[in-house]
Amino acid sequence: MAASGRYPPRLIDAALALNDNRLGEAEPLLKAQLRDDPFDVAAIRMLAELAGRIGRYKDAETLLRRAIELSPGFTAARANLALVLYRLNRPTEAIAELATVVAEDPDNPGHANLQAAAFGRLGQFDDAIALYQRVLADVPEQPRVWMSYGHMLKTVGRQADGVAAYRRAIDLLPSLGEAWWSLANLKTVRFDDTDIAAMEAALADVDITDEDRFHLDFALGKAFEDRRDAARAFAHYADGNARRRTALNYDADETAAFVDRSIAVFDADFFAARTGQGHPASDPIFILGMPRAGSTLIEQILSSHSQVEGTTELPDIPLLARQEAAYPTGLADWSADRLHAAGADYLKRTRIQRRSDRPLFIDKLPNNWAHVPFIHSILPNARIIDARRHPLGCCFSNFKQHFARGQGFSYALDDMGRYYRDYVRLIAHVDAVLPGRVHRVLYEDMVDDTERTVRALLEACGLAFEPACLAFHETERAVRTASSEQVRRPIFREGTEAWKPFEPWLDPLKAALGDVLERYPAVPASL
């Protein structure tokens, strides 16, 4: 069937099911349609969209390439492919597809929006900002484009311009929850009575989407926290998290089982047998641990050194690790050549993020804590920094943070406590079998004795002390994480105690943390 024309009733039913997010109903309809007509490119595209919604991006890519092969002029499928490539962290390929899409459909601001986001992923921020400006000059009434423009301005440190862009998005669409949350997420904006009334009015609208609703809850939580109204703030944080949690398929038992398998496989004998294997490069510095534990602060400090380049949270280690179907147990069967090749592949994949000739670069994906044994196996000379923060301060900071993607553990207090515990458990095992391999930085030490902590950090990375590392907030660079504005200020103490007004509601978190909380910063022997 062609990409246009009269659609069969079964395909129409599938489209309606997709529109309502009834994926379980859409999938059999689409597969039945393709059994009858394997060349129906509209059905192929819909099945790819379904795969993308549940995170099966490789399947989506395969389906979309098939649709384009059958119908090279199917612009909508090519646009979908560009989005999938972007989400697979292949922005160069996404931009190449978008060049064709934009030529065929030049008036669609969504294509330019994705193109600009891909430029940003590559660190080409000036190109991204210029593209947003051209789009908004032609179609200024696009609230979501204004919001994306605000994201890019925030990333490069143009906070006032970013705030103005977010405000413009809200003027155009007052119920756009993500724009309100983007303002809150700057951590420096204080909402006034008019703002709060506008958010509450939007939240009361029964027709807004769940996504707008939970973004508004997170933003209102921040608004009431700033006013020291902990009860109302927590109520909004709890509602936003509960609504977000229902859309996620996170299973804390799976994380615990993964850590169990890793501890079983990666013992001292495993590493002793592989001494001298892997790729010898010492370029990468991995900063990992829990999100909201100070990793962006550590990155900013290190990026202020003349020998170190900051990049962003790179997805490459998890992608490389998961190429082993039986990961982590299957890693025991990897040859020396394969370990070396994986290290080389990581360096090749991340080269696109490098913008200078500084010899070292940072990968600050926090969730890489789960892959420390893999990192050591493929890059034994890489530096590994564990950013750690008090369990209640760290976990509650995650609970009140809405992440754009991932971090499924962070939307329930008990999930969060178990995740933190599993993180501590695996790193404690690494400390036991590879003593001294991981350098730990406690957030509280960074606050209480900044210079001593920074000097120890630099020594662990094999770097001489440079005064610029203590004046990190003066370093001009793009920061693409939730802490982007905080690291542009000197270290502040409030972050160590922000959880305390909310302690009456944190019992599920405390119970899940158990003796990890009681012993912090020491690690319980029972782990």
C-alpha positions, -999 to 999 in steps of 0.1 A, spaced: 0 0 0 13 35 -8 21 61 19 -11 79 10 -45 69 -3 -74 50 12 -64 32 44 -81 -2 53 -102 -1 84 -77 -23 104 -50 4 98 -74 31 109 -82 12 141 -44 8 147 -38 45 142 -66 53 167 -51 29 192 -17 44 188 -31 79 192 -46 68 225 -14 50 235 -32 16 235 -1 -1 223 -13 -36 232 -42 -32 208 -23 -15 181 5 -41 177 -16 -71 167 -36 -50 143 -4 -38 126 12 -72 124 -20 -87 109 -20 -59 83 16 -67 74 9 -104 71 -17 -96 45 3 -68 28 41 -69 37 46 -38 15 22 -15 34 47 13 43 21 31 64 17 0 86 55 -4 87 59 32 99 32 28 126 49 -4 138 82 15 140 65 43 160 52 16 184 87 1 188 101 36 195 76 43 222 87 13 242 124 20 237 131 -6 209 149 19 188 170 -6 168 138 -24 158 123 10 149 153 19 128 151 -14 108 114 -9 101 118 27 90 147 19 67 125 -8 51 96 17 46 120 42 30 135 14 8 99 6 -4 89 43 -7 119 67 -10 96 97 -10 79 88 23 90 119 41 72 112 73 91 79 77 124 96 70 116 122 97 108 94 121 141 77 112 159 109 120 143 110 155 152 74 161 188 80 151 189 110 174 177 89 203 203 62 194 229 90 199 238 90 162 232 128 156 254 130 126 233 104 108 201 122 121 213 155 106 220 138 72 184 124 71 170 157 82 187 175 53 164 155 29 134 159 51 137 197 54 142 199 16 109 180 11 89 196 39 105 230 46 76 245 65 75 220 93 91 236 124 94 202 141 121 191 116 142 222 123 136 217 160 151 182 158 179 194 136 189 220 162 187 194 190 210 172 170 235 201 165 234 205 203 241 169 209 272 173 188 282 204 208 275 227 178 256 251 200 261 282 178 246 264 148 217 252 169 209 286 183 211 302 148 187 276 135 162 282 163 164 319 156 157 314 119 127 292 126 112 316 152 117 345 128 95 327 103 70 310 127 71 329 161 39 314 175 55 280 182 56 275 220 76 242 219 102 257 196 106 286 220 110 261 249 137 241 230 154 274 222 154 281 259 170 248 266 199 256 242 204 291 256 205 277 292 231 252 281 255 279 269 250 300 300 227 327 286 203 323 315 184 356 311 177 349 274 167 313 283 142 325 309 128 349 284 124 321 259 106 299 284 84 328 294 75 333 257 66 296 254 43 299 285 27 331 271 18 312 240 6 280 258 1 285 296 -6 248 301 29 238 287 41 220 318 76 214 305 82 251 301 72 258 337 94 229 349 123 242 327 120 275 346 119 257 380 148 235 369 171 264 365 171 264 404 176 302 403 141 313 393 116 321 421 79 319 411 56 347 423 19 345 432 9 351 396 30 322 384 16 299 410 -19 309 402 -13 302 365 2 268 372 -26 258 395 -52 270 369 -34 248 343 -33 219 366 -71 222 372 -78 218 335 -91 183 330 -81 184 294 -43 187 298 -21 157 292 -5 136 319 29 149 307 19 185 313 3 175 346 34 159 361 57 187 349 34 212 366 34 192 398 72 192 398 73 230 391 48 237 419 67 215 442 98 237 436 76 269 440 63 258 474 97 245 486 112 279 479 84 294 501 93 269 529 59 252 526 72 217 529 38 200 531 24 215 499 57 211 482 59 174 490 23 168 480 31 181 445 64 162 443 45 130 454 17 135 428 42 143 400 63 112 408 33 89 412 19 100 378 53 96 361 59 62 378 28 47 362 43 53 327 75 35 335 85 -1 336 112 0 362 118 -31 384 140 -27 414 144 -65 416 161 -65 382 186 -39 393 194 -60 424 198 -91 403 221 -74 379 243 -63 408 243 -98 422 254 -113 389 281 -86 385 295 -94 420 295 -131 412 313 -127 378 338 -99 385 358 -113 413 396 -108 420 405 -138 398 385 -123 369 406 -92 369 439 -109 377 434 -131 346 430 -101 324 459 -80 336 474 -60 307 443 -65 285 419 -39 272 429 -7 254 458 12 270 444 47 264 442 69 295 422 97 279 388 92 296 378 103 331 346 87 342 326 106 368 298 83 380 275 75 409 240 85 417 225 114 398 223 146 419 254 136 439 278 164 426 290 149 394 284 181 374 303 200 400 333 176 398 331 179 360 332 217 361 362 216 385 381 192 363 371 210 331 387 241 345 420 224 342 442 230 312 446 193 304 409 182 307 379 187 283 344 184 296 318 168 273 285 156 287 267 124 299 277 100 271 256 69 265 284 49 249 295 26 278 260 12 284 254 7 246 288 -11 242 281 -32 273 247 -43 262 261 -55 229 268 -86 249 235 -104 250 243 -122 283 258 -91 300 273 -91 325 280 -128 328 289 -132 291 319 -108 295 338 -137 310 340 -152 275 354 -121 258 389 -125 244 417 -100 249 412 -88 213 375 -82 219 382 -62 251 408 -41 233 384 -36 204 356 -24 227 380 1 243 390 14 208 353 15 198 345 37 228 373 61 220 361 63 183 324 68 193 332 96 217 357 114 195 328 133 180 323 150 213 359 164 215 363 200 207 399 207 218 433 191 218 433 186 256 447 151 263 419 140 288 382 142 285 352 135 309 323 112 305 299 120 333 270 96 328 261 88 365 246 54 357 280 41 346 284 30 382 267 -2 370 295 -7 344 326 0 364 339 -36 360 333 -33 322 350 1 321 381 -13 338 381 -44 315 382 -24 283 400 8 295 422 -2 324 440 31 325 409 53 325 403 74 357 371 65 376 356 90 400 327 80 423 306 111 432 288 103 465 264 123 486 244 117 518 217 92 510 188 113 521 201 145 505 209 127 473 178 106 470 154 134 479 171 156 453 164 129 427 128 126 439 121 163 433 139 162 399 120 153 367 145 138 343 139 142 306 147 105 300 158 75 320 163 73 358 132 52 362 143 44 398 138 80 409 100 82 409 93 62 441 111 66 474 115 28 480 128 23 445 153 51 451 166 37 484 171 2 469 189 17 438 212 38 461 219 6 481 227 -14 450 250 13 438 269 13 471 270 -25 471 286 -28 436 312 -1 442 321 -16 476 327 -49 458 350 -31 432 368 -15 461 374 -49 476 387 -67 444 404 -36 428 416 -16 458 422 21 450 409 18 414 380 41 421 385 75 437 356 87 458 346 123 463 320 130 490 299 160 483 300 170 519 338 171 518 337 193 488 315 217 507 334 216 540 370 216 526 370 225 490 407 230 484 418 197 500 392 178 482 400 193 448 437 187 453 431 150 461 408 148 431 434 162 408 461 139 422 439 109 416 436 120 379 474 124 376 470 162 373 490 191 388 471 216 408 458 247 389 441 276 407 414 277 380 400 245 394 390 264 426 375 292 405 355 267 385 323 288 385 342 313 363 349 287 336 328 294 305 316 261 289 284 245 279 267 224 306 240 201 295 226 187 328 201 197 355 229 214 375 239 238 347 232 270 367 244 257 401 279 250 388 281 286 375 281 298 412 305 291 440 299 260 461 268 264 483 259 246 515 221 246 512 222 214 492 235 193 521 204 201 542 175 206 517 160 172 526 155 180 563 121 198 561 107 168 542 119 142 567 84 134 580 76 119 546 108 100 540 102 68 560 99 46 529 133 58 517 149 53 551 136 18 553 149 9 518 183 24 525 187 5 558 222 4 573 236 22 542 220 53 557 231 46 593 267 40 583 272 68 557 299 76 546 312 42 558 299 11 540 281 -16 560 300 -49 562 267 -67 554 267 -55 518 
